Amino acid sequence: MKRFKKPLVGVGLSWGDCFVSDKLSEPNAEAVRPALWLARLNSASIDFLFALDLSAIAQELIAESSTGIKLMRKCPCAVWVTQPLEAQELDSILVAHKLRPVGDLAMDLGCSIAKLQNAQLHVLLAAEYPEFDYMFPARVSSERKRTYRNAVVRHIDTQIAGVDLRLPAKVHFVIKPPDLAIMNCIEQHAIDLLVMGTVSPTGISGFITGNTVEHLLPQIPCSLLAVKPRGFKSPVVLERSGR
């Protein structure tokens, strides 16, 4: 007799500074494993439940930023979400770089704005899997770390070389999750504008939900310029063309 027909498993999906992550902590993974075993034995289906416990402040921030998230998901061009500034000009700009084409686009925009505003440009690359194993840095050889870092610096220096900046750009290479690295850099250097690329080339199938940009938007105290990859297709355009 199959006693278990539809078990319910509660899991926690928060990880670090992310409200919802694609990684499971070990205690949550331990909860999932026996549930899968039990469902297999009983030919049962499983319901997974995750309750997001948000503070009142977090809920208010998310509500305030919901228009920005919708625009980032659907708008076919770069989106600038602004925060009030004490001064009229931007003093410090951070480009969160990825060694991908969209990261190069973000870098070009960040350099141009820094030049126009005579601002200090910071460039951050948080080494991440699969490019770099930040989850287990002890397993990575010093030679591999040095080789990877040198390649990053050369790539970024090549982009900066063609821009006449008032102040020399500061490049930060860290081994930690991008969300945490970006938040730390914003706090340490009083960043006024964060420039970074989104990852999805299409406007369908969840848009850019789960992207680092969406994780950060409710939390960061600075303005954000989200850059779309080349070939991004707006779902609004797709819907209209399908009529």
C-alpha positions in Angstrom: 0.0 0.0 0.0 1.4 3.4 -1.0 0.8 5.6 2.0 2.6 8.7 0.8 0.9 10.2 -2.3 1.8 13.9 -2.2 4.4 14.9 0.4 5.1 18.6 1.1 8.7 19.7 1.7 9.6 23.0 3.1 13.0 24.4 1.9 14.9 27.6 2.3 16.3 29.2 -0.8 18.1 32.2 0.6 21.8 32.2 0.2 24.2 35.0 1.3 22.6 38.3 0.2 20.3 36.6 -2.3 16.6 36.3 -1.4 16.3 33.4 -3.8 19.3 31.4 -4.9 19.8 28.5 -7.3 21.9 26.8 -4.6 20.7 24.8 -1.7 22.4 24.8 1.7 23.4 21.4 3.1 20.5 21.2 5.6 18.0 22.0 2.8 19.6 19.5 0.5 19.3 16.9 3.3 15.6 17.6 3.5 15.2 17.2 -0.3 17.0 13.9 -0.6 14.8 11.7 1.5 11.7 13.4 0.1 12.8 12.3 -3.4 13.5 8.8 -2.2 10.1 8.6 -0.5 8.3 9.9 -3.6 10.1 7.4 -5.8 9.2 4.4 -3.6 5.5 5.6 -3.6 5.2 6.9 -7.1 4.2 10.2 -5.5 4.5 13.8 -6.6 6.2 16.3 -4.3 5.2 19.9 -3.5 8.1 22.1 -2.4 7.3 25.2 -0.3 9.5 28.2 0.2 8.3 31.1 2.4 10.2 34.3 1.9 10.4 36.1 5.2 10.9 39.8 4.4 11.2 42.6 6.9 8.9 45.6 6.5 11.8 47.7 5.2 12.7 45.1 2.6 9.0 44.9 1.4 8.9 48.7 1.1 12.1 48.7 -0.9 10.8 46.0 -3.3 7.6 47.9 -3.8 9.4 51.1 -4.6 11.7 49.4 -7.1 9.0 47.2 -8.8 8.7 49.6 -11.8 12.5 49.5 -12.3 12.4 45.7 -12.4 9.6 45.6 -14.9 11.5 48.0 -17.2 14.7 46.0 -16.9 12.8 42.9 -17.9 11.0 44.3 -20.9 12.8 47.4 -22.2 15.0 46.6 -25.2 17.6 49.3 -24.2 19.7 50.1 -21.2 17.7 51.2 -18.1 18.9 53.7 -15.6 17.2 53.5 -12.2 18.1 56.6 -10.2 18.5 57.3 -6.5 18.5 60.8 -5.0 22.0 62.3 -4.8 23.3 64.9 -2.4 25.2 66.5 -5.2 24.2 67.0 -8.8 27.2 65.2 -10.2 28.4 61.6 -9.9 31.6 61.3 -8.0 32.1 57.5 -8.0 31.1 55.0 -10.6 31.3 51.2 -10.4 31.3 48.9 -13.4 30.6 45.3 -12.3 32.4 43.5 -15.2 31.9 40.1 -16.6 34.3 38.9 -19.2 31.5 38.6 -21.7 30.3 40.9 -24.5 27.6 42.5 -22.3 30.3 43.3 -19.7 32.3 45.1 -22.4 29.1 47.1 -23.2 28.7 48.0 -19.6 32.4 49.0 -19.4 32.1 51.3 -22.4 29.1 53.1 -20.9 30.7 53.3 -17.5 33.9 54.8 -19.0 31.9 57.3 -21.0 29.9 58.5 -18.0 33.0 58.7 -15.8 34.7 60.9 -18.4 31.7 63.2 -18.7 31.3 63.5 -15.0 35.0 63.6 -14.1 34.2 60.8 -11.7 36.3 58.1 -10.1 35.8 54.9 -12.0 35.9 51.5 -10.2 35.9 48.2 -12.1 35.0 45.1 -10.2 35.3 41.5 -11.4 34.1 38.8 -8.9 35.6 35.5 -10.0 32.9 32.9 -10.3 32.3 29.4 -11.5 32.9 28.2 -14.1 35.5 30.8 -14.9 36.9 30.5 -11.4 35.9 28.3 -8.4 35.2 30.9 -5.7 33.2 28.3 -3.7 36.4 26.3 -3.1 39.3 28.8 -3.4 41.6 26.6 -1.4 41.5 24.0 -4.2 42.7 26.5 -6.8 46.5 26.8 -7.3 48.3 30.1 -6.8 49.4 29.9 -10.4 45.9 29.6 -11.7 44.8 32.5 -9.6 47.7 34.6 -10.9 47.1 33.6 -14.5 43.4 34.4 -14.3 43.9 37.7 -12.6 46.5 38.8 -15.1 44.1 37.9 -18.0 41.3 40.0 -16.3 43.6 43.0 -15.7 44.8 42.9 -19.3 41.3 42.8 -20.7 40.1 45.7 -18.5 43.3 47.7 -19.1 42.7 47.4 -22.9 39.3 48.9 -22.6 40.4 51.7 -20.2 43.4 52.6 -22.4 41.3 54.4 -25.0 39.5 56.6 -22.6 40.9 59.9 -21.3 39.8 59.7 -17.6 40.6 62.5 -15.2 41.5 60.0 -12.4 43.1 56.5 -13.0 40.6 53.7 -12.8 40.7 51.4 -9.8 40.4 47.7 -10.7 39.1 45.3 -8.0 39.5 41.5 -8.5 37.9 39.4 -5.7 37.0 35.8 -5.1 33.5 35.8 -3.8 29.9 35.7 -5.0 29.1 38.7 -7.3 26.2 40.0 -5.2 28.3 40.2 -2.0 31.3 41.6 -3.8 29.3 44.4 -5.4 27.6 45.3 -2.2 30.9 45.5 -0.4 32.4 47.7 -3.1 29.5 50.1 -3.1 29.8 50.5 0.7 33.5 50.8 0.8 33.8 53.4 -2.0 30.6 55.4 -1.7 29.5 54.5 -5.2 26.9 56.8 -6.8 26.2 54.7 -9.9 26.5 51.0 -10.5 26.8 49.9 -14.2 26.3 46.2 -15.0 25.0 43.9 -17.7 22.0 41.6 -17.6 22.5 38.1 -18.8 19.4 37.0 -20.7 19.4 37.6 -24.5 15.7 37.2 -24.7 12.7 38.7 -23.1 10.8 35.5 -22.6 10.9 32.5 -20.1 11.2 34.5 -16.9 13.0 37.5 -18.5 16.0 38.2 -16.3 14.5 37.0 -13.1 17.1 35.5 -10.9 19.7 37.8 -12.4 22.2 39.5 -10.1 20.7 42.8 -11.2 17.3 41.9 -9.7 18.8 40.6 -6.5 20.7 43.9 -6.0 18.1 46.5 -7.0 16.1 46.4 -3.8 19.2 46.6 -1.7 21.7 49.0 -3.2 21.7 52.7 -2.0 23.0 54.0 -5.4 21.6 54.4 -8.9 21.8 51.5 -11.3 22.4 51.4 -15.1 21.4 48.0 -16.4 22.8 47.2 -19.8 21.1 44.7 -22.1 23.2 42.2 -24.2 23.1 42.6 -28.0 20.2 40.8 -29.5 18.0 41.2 -26.4 14.3 40.7 -27.5 11.7 42.6 -25.7 8.6 40.5 -24.8 6.5 43.6 -25.5 7.8 43.7 -29.1 7.2 40.0 -29.4 3.6 40.3 -28.3 2.9 43.1 -30.7 4.5 41.3 -33.6 2.4 38.2 -32.9 -0.9 40.0 -33.2 
